């Protein structure tokens, strides 16, 4: 944990002195004050990240310190120190905005745990505020979230080509956002017609030609009326053909003529139809290899590869994972009416460590599940799909994680497994792990192993 500025407020001189010595040994910058007025004066000189204040003090008490600190410095975390006889007051203080409370006599190790959690919470809120600010900058300018350099080059290409009629070929793995690029191209164009989309891999071979070019009445069995195809439906607009690599040689030939001549014949018709269509095509297949293997026409490949746009997989732009995850978090929290606003460091570590074979679509699904299952305002690792927490890969040299974050992944698994072995009995679990119950409780809360009432997910003593 990086050093932090901490202010200890207590009219008993022994408590601040003891805590200052202990916390300074852990690298923190600690100041002390004998009462509320001195504490507020010191905070005006230099704000603190955490304030530890006794509740029962002569003059303005700890509740007054809490009220004035949260009003003047809302990002500062306040921890109340209370005797057993005033625990009710501490609980009230938490309702008023205190981060947590500890009871006297103060245990140094317990206080350190609470301080570290308070600092973690403060930095989490700061990171989330930065992510919100980054998202706000993108609002109204584009629908594709990300700040990675490779993605930035893609968006530059989109901005440059959008006003033209040039055909665009979008390549990339499944789930990288190829259809989003097609929509961005259409939205940024000057074309007044509609946006039409056809998934060439999802329509049976015998029906795809009719879907694209339409058919005349009686063209085949069941054609009881003429039908307009997508080429004509997208006249003066944009036609997006996804999974173009799945098209047959016969359809590829007809596509080639339609692109070259800007006209086509509906199935079963002898009359040609002229259209003004902007084509955007996409594939997750290597078309160069498909051409070499004779599965895709070379002349069609050259016709559609006028402006190539390649979308990198999410694993190659891992710096975008936090931004995307936060974007999806806010969207699904609003959609489901849930007060989920943040993703914990531990949960974000799991997300950042995953390889995302399903790319952005997989991340979107994972965050949606987390929002639905979250038991509080913060998404914890336990809210994420089990596949992510169990198979999180070890950090690699090109995207190493901070040691503390990397160690949190196996730590959560060990704690959860031991809890299950001990029937979710915290006393037995703490004994098995050779830690005290307070430490166990705090780690369970950190990793999402508690329910909203602060007890084990399965009832335990």
Residue pairs with C-beta under 8 A, 6 or more apart in sequence:
1 26
1 116
1 119
1 120
1 404
3 27
3 28
3 29
4 28
4 29
4 48
4 49
4 50
4 115
4 119
5 28
5 29
5 31
5 46
5 47
5 48
5 49
5 50
6 23
6 28
6 29
6 30
6 31
6 48
6 49
6 50
6 51
6 52
6 115
7 30
7 31
7 32
7 33
7 39
7 42
7 43
7 48
7 50
7 51
7 52
8 15
8 16
8 19
8 20
8 30
8 31
8 32
8 33
8 52
8 53
9 16
9 32
9 33
9 34
9 35
9 36
9 39
9 51
9 52
9 53
9 54
9 57
9 62
9 65
10 16
10 32
10 34
10 52
10 53
10 54
10 57
10 81
11 34
11 35
11 54
11 57
11 58
12 54
13 34
15 54
15 81
15 104
15 106
16 32
16 33
16 34
17 32
18 106
18 108
19 30
19 32
19 52
19 106
19 108
19 111
20 30
20 31
20 32
22 108
22 111
22 112
23 30
23 111
23 112
23 115
24 30
26 112
28 115
31 42
31 48
33 39
33 41
33 42
35 57
35 58
35 59
35 60
36 53
36 57
36 59
36 60
36 61
36 62
36 64
36 65
36 68
37 59
37 60
39 51
39 53
39 65
40 65
40 68
40 69
40 72
42 48
43 51
43 69
43 72
43 73
43 76
47 73
47 76
48 76
49 75
49 76
49 77
49 118
49 119
49 122
50 76
50 77
50 78
50 79
50 99
50 115
50 118
50 119
50 122
51 65
51 69
51 76
51 77
51 78
51 79
52 79
52 81
52 111
52 115
53 62
53 65
53 66
53 78
53 79
53 80
53 81
54 62
54 80
54 81
54 82
55 61
55 62
55 63
55 80
55 81
55 82
55 86
55 89
55 90
55 93
56 62
56 82
56 83
56 86
62 80
62 81
62 82
62 93
63 89
63 92
63 93
63 96
65 78
66 78
66 80
66 93
66 96
66 97
66 98
67 96
69 76
69 78
70 76
70 78
70 96
70 97
75 122
75 125
75 126
76 122
77 99
77 118
77 119
77 121
77 122
78 93
78 97
78 98
78 99
79 98
79 99
79 100
79 101
79 102
79 114
79 115
79 118
80 89
80 90
80 93
80 94
80 98
80 100
80 101
80 102
81 101
81 102
81 103
81 104
81 106
82 89
82 90
82 101
82 102
82 103
82 104
83 103
83 104
84 103
84 104
87 101
87 103
90 98
90 101
90 103
91 101
93 101
94 100
94 101
99 114
99 117
99 118
99 121
100 114
100 117
100 118
102 110
102 111
102 114
107 438
109 436
109 439
110 438
113 438
113 439
113 442
114 442
117 442
117 446
120 345
120 446
123 345
124 342
124 344
124 345
124 378
125 342
127 322
128 326
128 341
128 342
128 343
131 322
131 323
131 326
132 326
132 330
134 147
134 323
135 145
135 323
135 326
135 327
135 330
138 145
142 155
142 184
143 180
143 183
143 184
143 187
144 151
144 154
144 155
144 177
144 180
144 181
144 184
145 320
145 323
145 324
145 327
146 152
146 317
146 320
146 323
146 324
147 319
147 320
147 323
148 312
148 317
148 319
148 320
150 312
150 316
150 317
151 311
151 312
151 317
151 320
154 181
154 309
154 310
154 311
155 184
157 307
157 309
158 181
158 184
158 185
158 188
158 309
159 188
161 168
161 185
161 307
162 184
162 185
162 188
162 189
163 188
163 189
163 190
165 278
166 306
166 307
167 259
167 278
167 279
167 280
167 281
167 303
167 304
167 306
167 307
168 181
168 182
168 185
168 279
168 280
168 281
168 306
168 307
168 308
168 309
169 281
169 282
169 283
169 287
169 304
169 305
169 306
169 307
169 308
169 309
170 178
170 181
170 182
170 280
170 281
170 282
170 283
170 309
170 310
170 311
171 178
171 282
171 283
171 284
171 287
171 308
171 309
171 310
171 311
172 178
172 282
172 284
172 310
172 311
172 312
172 313
173 284
173 311
173 313
173 359
174 284
174 358
174 359
174 361
175 314
175 358
175 359
175 360
175 361
175 362
176 311
176 312
176 313
176 314
176 359
176 360
177 311
177 359
177 360
178 242
178 282
178 284
178 311
179 197
179 240
179 242
179 282
181 280
181 282
181 309
181 311
182 195
182 197
182 238
182 240
182 280
182 282
183 195
183 240
185 238
185 278
185 280
186 195
186 237
186 238
186 240
186 278
186 280
189 238
189 278
191 236
191 237
191 238
191 278
192 236
192 237
193 234
193 235
193 236
193 237
193 238
193 276
194 233
194 234
194 237
194 238
195 234
195 237
195 238
195 240
196 230
196 233
196 234
196 237
196 238
196 239
196 240
197 239
197 240
197 242
198 208
198 211
198 212
198 230
198 239
198 240
198 241
198 242
199 242
199 243
200 208
200 241
200 242
200 243
200 244
200 246
200 247
201 242
201 243
201 245
201 246
202 243
203 211
205 248
205 251
208 247
208 248
208 251
209 250
209 251
209 254
209 267
210 219
210 220
210 227
210 229
210 267
211 229
211 230
212 229
212 230
212 231
212 241
212 251
212 255
213 229
213 231
213 254
213 258
213 264
213 265
213 266
213 267
214 226
214 227
214 228
214 229
214 231
214 232
214 266
214 267
215 223
215 226
215 227
215 229
215 266
215 267
215 268
215 269
216 223
216 226
216 266
216 267
216 268
216 269
217 223
217 224
217 225
217 226
217 268
218 268
219 266
219 267
219 268
219 269
220 267
220 268
223 268
226 266
227 266
229 266
230 239
231 239
231 258
231 264
231 273
231 275
231 277
232 273
232 275
234 275
234 277
235 275
235 276
235 277
236 276
236 277
237 277
237 278
238 277
238 278
238 279
238 280
239 277
239 278
239 279
239 280
240 280
240 281
240 282
241 279
241 280
241 281
241 282
242 281
242 282
242 283
243 282
243 283
243 284
243 285
244 281
244 282
244 283
244 304
245 283
245 284
245 285
245 287
245 290
245 295
245 296
246 285
247 255
249 297
252 296
252 297
252 300
253 297
253 300
254 264
255 300
256 297
256 299
256 300
256 303
257 264
258 264
259 279
259 300
259 303
259 304
260 303
262 274
262 275
262 276
262 277
263 272
263 273
263 274
263 275
264 272
264 273
264 275
265 271
265 272
265 273
266 273
279 304
281 304
287 296
287 301
287 305
288 301
290 296
291 297
291 298
291 301
313 356
313 359
314 320
314 321
314 324
314 356
314 359
314 360
314 362
314 363
315 355
315 356
318 352
318 399
321 348
321 351
321 352
321 356
321 363
322 343
322 348
322 351
322 352
324 360
324 363
324 364
325 343
325 348
325 351
325 363
325 367
326 343
328 363
328 364
328 367
328 368
329 340
329 341
329 342
329 343
329 367
329 370
329 371
329 379
330 341
332 338
332 340
332 367
332 368
332 371
332 372
333 339
333 340
333 341
333 371
336 371
336 372
338 371
338 372
338 374
339 377
340 370
340 371
340 374
340 376
340 377
340 378
340 379
341 377
341 378
342 377
342 378
342 379
343 351
343 370
343 378
343 379
344 378
344 379
344 380
344 381
344 446
344 448
345 405
345 408
346 380
346 381
346 405
346 408
346 409
346 412
346 446
346 447
347 370
347 379
347 380
347 381
347 383
347 384
347 448
349 401
349 405
349 406
349 408
349 409
350 381
350 384
350 388
350 389
350 392
350 409
351 363
351 366
351 384
351 388
352 399
352 401
353 392
353 393
353 395
353 401
353 406
353 409
354 388
354 391
354 392
354 393
355 393
356 362
356 363
358 365
366 384
366 385
366 388
367 379
369 383
369 384
369 385
370 379
370 383
370 384
371 379
371 383
373 383
374 380
374 383
375 383
375 448
375 450
375 451
375 452
376 452
380 446
380 447
380 448
381 389
381 408
381 409
381 412
381 447
381 448
382 389
382 412
382 416
382 447
382 448
382 449
383 448
389 409
389 412
389 413
390 413
392 409
394 406
395 401
395 406
400 406
408 447
411 443
411 447
412 447
412 449
414 433
415 429
415 433
415 440
415 443
415 444
415 447
415 449
416 447
416 449
418 429
418 432
418 433
419 426
419 429
419 444
419 449
419 456
421 432
422 428
422 429
422 432
423 458
423 460
424 456
424 457
424 458
424 459
424 460
425 460
425 461
426 437
426 440
426 441
426 444
426 456
426 460
426 461
427 437
427 461
429 440
430 436
430 437
430 439
430 440
433 440
441 450
443 449
444 450
444 456
445 454
449 456
449 457
450 456
450 457
451 457
